[in-house]
């Protein structure tokens, strides 16, 4: 029984250490309550893609097809509009 408890405590300590390590590397974004609610609403109900996003998706898909065929190995996708 004590071994299980000690194992859990050790596992929790490793988890806390990992979380701290990640939090130190990842920038923190502070949002107001209103902005947080807006962000969550957009995640739950994303807007429909506009013309620019649709065009970018087509360019990306075309570039992936070319890369998948291997005809232009090493080609990187150009994200400019």
C-alpha positions, 0 to 999 in steps of 0.5 A, spaced: 500 500 500 505 504 501 509 503 495 502 505 491 502 511 495 509 513 494 509 511 486 503 516 485 506 521 489 513 520 485 508 520 478 505 527 481 511 530 482 514 528 475 507 531 472 508 537 476 515 538 474 513 537 466 507 542 467 512 547 470 517 546 464 512 547 459 509 553 462 516 556 462 517 555 455 510 557 452 508 565 452 502 566 456 496 570 453 492 574 458 485 575 456 479 580 459 473 576 461 470 579 454 475 577 450 476 570 453 468 569 452 469 571 445 475 566 443 471 561 446 465 562 442 469 563 436 472 556 437 465 553 438 462 557 432 467 558 427 466 563 422 465 560 415 471 561 410 472 567 406 474 568 399 482 569 401 482 563 406 479 558 401 484 561 396 489 559 401 487 552 402 487 551 394 494 553 394 496 549 400 492 543 397 495 544 390 502 544 393 501 538 398 499 534 391 505 536 388 510 535 394 506 528 395 508 526 387 515 528 389 516 532 382 518 538 386 522 535 392 524 540 397 519 545 395 516 549 401 509 552 401 509 560 400 504 562 405 503 569 402 496 571 399 
